[in-house]
Amino acid sequence: MRVLSIYLIILAFLSLNPWLHPASSLAIGNIAWDKIDHAIAYCFLSLLLMSAYRYNKPLWVVTFMVLLICPLLGVLFEYCQLWFTSTRQFSSSDAIANVFGAVLGVILFWCYLFLTVPKETYK
């Protein structure tokens, strides 16, 4: 839980820091590095949330909550860039990368469960 709190603080700092300007050079095809960074950040956030709450509630509830919270948090941070900084702005493509990363994290978590955890332990 402490790691999750620290990660959320770091994510908020990186999202709202007016001095950081992500590089926009292309990495894969037409996808820029900053979109990959967004997807990785929210993939890791959803993995942390899934692992932090998997024992507290049934996994389908945790999955639903993570798929709701992570994208909303990503969109909220994008709007906060627009409202609270003068050098950063809202980007719908960043928000889409955030959603993609959150969904990817949930998929990776479920793949991990299916491959490593006995089926009887799923709730």
Backbone as JSON, one array per atom type, in Angstrom:
{
  "sequence": "MRVLSIYLIILAFLSLNPWLHPASSLAIGNIAWDKIDHAIAYCFLSLLLMSAYRYNKPLWVVTFMVLLICPLLGVLFEYCQLWFTSTRQFSSSDAIANVFGAVLGVILFWCYLFLTVPKETYK",
  "N": [[0.82, -1.19, 0.0], [1.99, 1.19, 0.71], [3.85, 1.51, -1.33], [2.14, 1.92, -3.47], [1.01, 4.4, -2.75], [3.28, 6.06, -2.82], [3.91, 5.78, -5.52], [1.66, 6.97, -6.73], [2.04, 9.63, -5.93], [4.44, 10.23, -7.25], [3.58, 9.88, -9.89], [1.64, 11.92, -10.08], [3.32, 14.14, -9.69], [5.03, 13.95, -11.96], [3.13, 14.22, -13.96], [2.09, 16.78, -13.59], [4.17, 18.57, -13.47], [5.47, 21.57, -14.54], [7.92, 21.97, -15.77], [8.78, 19.79, -17.07], [8.99, 18.47, -20.25], [7.89, 16.17, -22.33], [9.65, 14.19, -24.72], [8.91, 14.23, -28.15], [9.62, 12.59, -30.2], [9.41, 9.99, -32.64], [8.83, 6.59, -31.84], [7.89, 3.91, -32.39], [6.7, 3.21, -35.43], [4.11, 5.41, -35.95], [3.89, 6.15, -33.35], [4.65, 8.09, -30.58], [7.34, 8.55, -28.2], [6.43, 9.62, -25.77], [3.8, 8.76, -25.58], [4.13, 6.05, -25.25], [5.4, 6.12, -22.78], [3.27, 7.1, -21.19], [1.46, 4.94, -21.41], [2.95, 2.86, -20.21], [3.25, 3.89, -17.61], [0.59, 3.93, -16.64], [-0.08, 1.29, -16.97], [1.59, 0.11, -15.08], [0.49, 1.34, -12.82], [-2.11, 0.2, -12.78], [-1.41, -2.49, -12.41], [-0.25, -2.32, -9.85], [-2.51, -1.51, -8.35], [-4.25, -3.69, -8.77], [-2.79, -5.77, -7.56], [-2.62, -4.8, -4.96], [-5.23, -4.79, -3.98], [-6.33, -7.28, -4.42], [-6.87, -9.27, -2.53], [-8.74, -8.2, -0.88], [-11.29, -7.88, -1.99], [-13.61, -9.53, -4.25], [-12.08, -10.66, -7.31], [-13.26, -9.83, -9.73], [-14.57, -7.52, -8.99], [-12.45, -5.91, -8.17], [-11.1, -5.72, -10.6], [-13.01, -4.33, -12.15], [-13.1, -1.93, -10.67], [-10.45, -0.99, -10.98], [-10.33, -0.7, -13.76], [-12.05, 1.38, -13.99], [-11.06, 3.43, -12.28], [-8.31, 3.97, -13.01], [-8.32, 4.98, -15.8], [-9.98, 7.25, -15.35], [-8.42, 8.69, -13.53], [-6.22, 9.21, -15.15], [-7.38, 10.89, -17.14], [-8.21, 12.96, -15.45], [-5.7, 13.94, -14.55], [-4.77, 14.89, -16.99], [-6.59, 16.98, -17.47], [-5.93, 18.54, -15.24], [-3.41, 19.39, -15.97], [-4.09, 21.22, -17.91], [-5.55, 23.09, -16.4], [-3.89, 23.88, -14.21], [-1.26, 24.37, -14.98], [0.85, 26.41, -17.01], [2.39, 25.71, -19.1], [1.82, 23.19, -20.0], [-0.66, 21.15, -21.62], [-4.02, 19.81, -22.11], [-4.25, 16.62, -23.55], [-5.77, 14.57, -25.75], [-4.79, 12.28, -26.93], [-2.83, 11.48, -25.14], [-4.5, 10.82, -22.99], [-5.85, 8.64, -24.1], [-3.7, 6.89, -24.38], [-3.2, 6.49, -21.67], [-5.52, 5.08, -20.89], [-5.23, 2.81, -22.51], [-2.86, 1.76, -21.37], [-3.76, 1.17, -18.76], [-5.68, -0.84, -19.25], [-4.03, -2.73, -20.44], [-2.39, -3.37, -18.24], [-4.25, -4.64, -16.53], [-4.88, -6.86, -18.11], [-2.36, -8.12, -18.23], [-2.08, -8.73, -15.52], [-4.2, -10.59, -15.12], [-3.34, -12.58, -16.88], [-1.0, -13.37, -15.58], [-2.18, -14.43, -13.24], [-3.65, -16.63, -14.31], [-1.57, -18.19, -15.23], [0.06, -18.79, -13.02], [-1.26, -19.06, -10.53], [-3.22, -21.37, -8.69], [-6.43, -22.42, -9.85], [-8.45, -22.67, -7.92], [-8.11, -20.68, -6.06], [-9.11, -18.29, -7.0], [-11.43, -15.67, -6.61]],
  "CA": [[0.0, 0.0, 0.0], [2.91, 2.33, 0.76], [4.41, 1.64, -2.67], [1.08, 2.51, -4.28], [0.92, 5.82, -2.4], [4.47, 6.73, -3.36], [3.79, 5.8, -6.98], [0.67, 7.99, -7.09], [2.67, 10.94, -5.75], [5.39, 10.4, -8.36], [2.78, 10.04, -11.11], [1.07, 13.28, -10.06], [4.42, 15.08, -9.9], [5.46, 13.9, -13.36], [2.03, 14.68, -14.81], [1.77, 18.19, -13.39], [5.38, 19.38, -13.41], [5.5, 22.42, -15.73], [9.25, 22.04, -16.37], [9.03, 18.59, -17.86], [8.37, 18.44, -21.57], [8.27, 14.88, -22.89], [10.13, 14.17, -26.1], [7.84, 13.8, -29.06], [10.16, 11.84, -31.33], [8.69, 8.75, -32.89], [9.49, 5.39, -31.35], [7.44, 2.75, -33.17], [5.74, 3.68, -36.42], [3.65, 6.77, -35.69], [3.69, 6.29, -31.91], [5.72, 8.86, -29.95], [7.85, 8.01, -26.93], [5.65, 10.04, -24.6], [2.61, 7.9, -25.5], [4.59, 4.79, -24.66], [5.61, 6.42, -21.36], [1.95, 7.16, -20.55], [0.92, 3.58, -21.34], [3.72, 2.1, -19.21], [2.95, 4.43, -16.29], [-0.74, 3.51, -16.21], [-0.02, -0.17, -16.86], [2.17, -0.17, -13.77], [-0.5, 1.74, -11.81], [-3.17, -0.81, -12.69], [-0.82, -3.68, -11.79], [-0.15, -2.06, -8.41], [-3.85, -1.52, -7.77], [-4.76, -5.07, -8.79], [-2.11, -6.59, -6.57], [-2.89, -4.27, -3.62], [-6.61, -5.03, -3.54], [-6.84, -8.58, -4.88], [-7.31, -10.1, -1.41], [-9.79, -7.5, -0.14], [-12.58, -8.0, -2.66], [-13.54, -10.47, -5.38], [-11.24, -10.14, -8.39], [-14.02, -9.13, -10.76], [-14.85, -6.19, -8.45], [-11.18, -5.18, -8.23], [-10.86, -5.44, -12.02], [-13.93, -3.26, -12.54], [-12.68, -0.68, -10.02], [-9.21, -0.55, -11.59], [-10.64, -0.23, -15.11], [-12.77, 2.65, -13.85], [-10.26, 4.43, -11.59], [-7.1, 4.35, -13.74], [-8.59, 5.93, -16.88], [-10.48, 8.51, -14.81], [-7.28, 9.4, -12.98], [-5.44, 9.71, -16.29], [-8.09, 12.04, -17.72], [-8.14, 14.03, -14.46], [-4.37, 14.54, -14.61], [-4.69, 15.66, -18.23], [-7.3, 18.24, -17.25], [-5.16, 19.33, -14.28], [-2.35, 20.05, -16.74], [-4.72, 22.37, -18.56], [-6.02, 24.06, -15.41], [-2.92, 24.32, -13.21], [0.05, 24.71, -15.53], [0.75, 27.26, -18.2], [3.24, 25.15, -20.15], [1.31, 21.87, -20.41], [-2.07, 21.22, -21.99], [-4.77, 18.56, -22.22], [-4.0, 15.88, -24.78], [-6.65, 13.4, -25.82], [-3.98, 11.1, -27.26], [-2.24, 11.03, -23.87], [-5.57, 10.16, -22.23], [-6.07, 7.34, -24.74], [-2.55, 6.06, -23.99], [-3.42, 6.13, -20.27], [-6.54, 4.03, -20.88], [-4.6, 1.61, -23.08], [-1.94, 1.21, -20.37], [-4.54, 0.58, -17.66], [-6.26, -2.09, -19.74], [-2.91, -3.66, -20.6], [-1.99, -3.82, -16.91], [-5.24, -5.61, -16.05], [-4.7, -8.08, -18.91], [-1.14, -8.77, -17.76], [-2.33, -9.29, -14.19], [-5.01, -11.79, -15.28], [-2.47, -13.6, -17.48], [-0.16, -13.85, -14.49], [-3.0, -15.3, -12.38], [-3.97, -17.88, -14.99], [-0.37, -19.0, -15.43], [0.79, -19.12, -11.81], [-2.06, -19.28, -9.33], [-4.22, -22.41, -8.89], [-7.77, -21.91, -10.15], [-9.31, -22.7, -6.73], [-7.91, -19.5, -5.23], [-9.79, -17.13, -7.57], [-12.72, -15.36, -5.98]],
  "C": [[0.87, 1.26, 0.0], [3.51, 2.57, -0.62], [3.39, 2.3, -3.59], [0.95, 4.0, -4.0], [2.09, 6.61, -2.96], [4.38, 6.84, -4.88], [2.77, 6.84, -7.43], [1.23, 9.39, -6.94], [3.65, 11.21, -6.89], [4.64, 10.63, -9.66], [2.16, 11.43, -11.19], [2.16, 14.31, -10.31], [4.85, 15.12, -11.37], [4.39, 14.43, -14.31], [1.83, 16.19, -14.75], [2.98, 19.1, -13.31], [5.48, 20.23, -14.67], [6.86, 22.47, -16.42], [9.57, 20.82, -17.21], [8.28, 18.68, -19.18], [8.8, 17.15, -22.24], [8.7, 15.01, -24.35], [9.03, 13.64, -27.0], [8.39, 13.05, -30.27], [9.45, 10.49, -31.43], [9.51, 7.55, -32.43], [9.16, 4.19, -32.23], [6.4, 3.23, -34.16], [5.39, 5.14, -36.19], [3.43, 7.03, -34.2], [4.9, 7.0, -31.3], [6.12, 8.23, -28.62], [6.97, 8.41, -25.76], [4.35, 9.25, -24.47], [2.96, 6.55, -24.89], [4.82, 4.98, -23.17], [4.29, 6.46, -20.6], [1.38, 5.75, -20.37], [1.64, 2.75, -20.28], [3.37, 2.57, -17.81], [1.59, 3.93, -15.79], [-0.88, 1.99, -16.2], [0.51, -0.55, -15.49], [1.2, 0.21, -12.65], [-1.6, 0.69, -11.68], [-2.65, -2.12, -12.11], [-0.69, -3.5, -10.28], [-1.51, -2.12, -7.73], [-4.42, -2.93, -7.71], [-4.09, -5.9, -7.71], [-2.38, -6.09, -5.14], [-4.26, -4.68, -3.1], [-7.14, -6.41, -3.89], [-7.34, -9.46, -3.75], [-8.46, -9.47, -0.63], [-11.18, -7.72, -0.7], [-12.48, -9.08, -3.74], [-12.8, -9.83, -6.57], [-12.02, -9.42, -9.47], [-14.37, -7.72, -10.29], [-13.59, -5.33, -8.53], [-10.88, -4.8, -9.68], [-11.74, -4.3, -12.5], [-13.48, -1.92, -11.95], [-11.41, -0.13, -10.68], [-9.47, -0.01, -13.0], [-11.46, 1.06, -15.11], [-11.85, 3.75, -13.31], [-9.06, 4.9, -12.43], [-7.38, 5.3, -14.91], [-9.13, 7.27, -16.38], [-9.34, 9.34, -14.21], [-6.41, 9.98, -14.1], [-6.07, 10.92, -16.94], [-8.06, 13.23, -16.75], [-6.78, 14.71, -14.48], [-4.19, 15.36, -15.9], [-5.42, 17.0, -18.08], [-6.56, 19.13, -16.25], [-3.98, 20.03, -14.96], [-2.9, 21.31, -17.4], [-5.05, 23.46, -17.56], [-4.91, 24.67, -14.58], [-1.53, 24.63, -13.73], [-0.14, 25.58, -16.77], [1.55, 26.69, -19.36], [2.79, 23.78, -20.64], [-0.16, 22.0, -20.76], [-2.69, 19.83, -22.05], [-4.45, 17.93, -23.57], [-4.88, 14.63, -24.78], [-5.86, 12.14, -26.17], [-3.23, 10.58, -26.03], [-3.28, 10.3, -23.02], [-5.87, 8.78, -22.8], [-4.93, 6.38, -24.39], [-2.68, 5.61, -22.53], [-4.42, 4.98, -20.16], [-5.96, 2.72, -21.41], [-3.68, 0.95, -22.07], [-2.67, 0.55, -19.22], [-5.14, -0.76, -18.06], [-5.16, -3.15, -19.92], [-2.44, -4.21, -19.26], [-2.95, -4.86, -16.35], [-5.1, -6.93, -16.82], [-3.46, -8.84, -18.46], [-1.33, -9.41, -16.39], [-3.14, -10.57, -14.29], [-4.2, -12.92, -15.93], [-1.55, -14.21, -16.43], [-0.95, -14.81, -13.58], [-3.27, -16.64, -13.04], [-2.76, -18.79, -15.13], [0.25, -19.49, -14.13], [-0.05, -19.52, -10.62], [-3.08, -20.39, -9.6], [-5.63, -21.82, -9.01], [-8.68, -21.84, -8.92], [-9.2, -21.43, -5.9], [-8.57, -18.24, -5.79], [-11.09, -16.92, -6.82], [-13.63, -14.79, -7.02]]
}
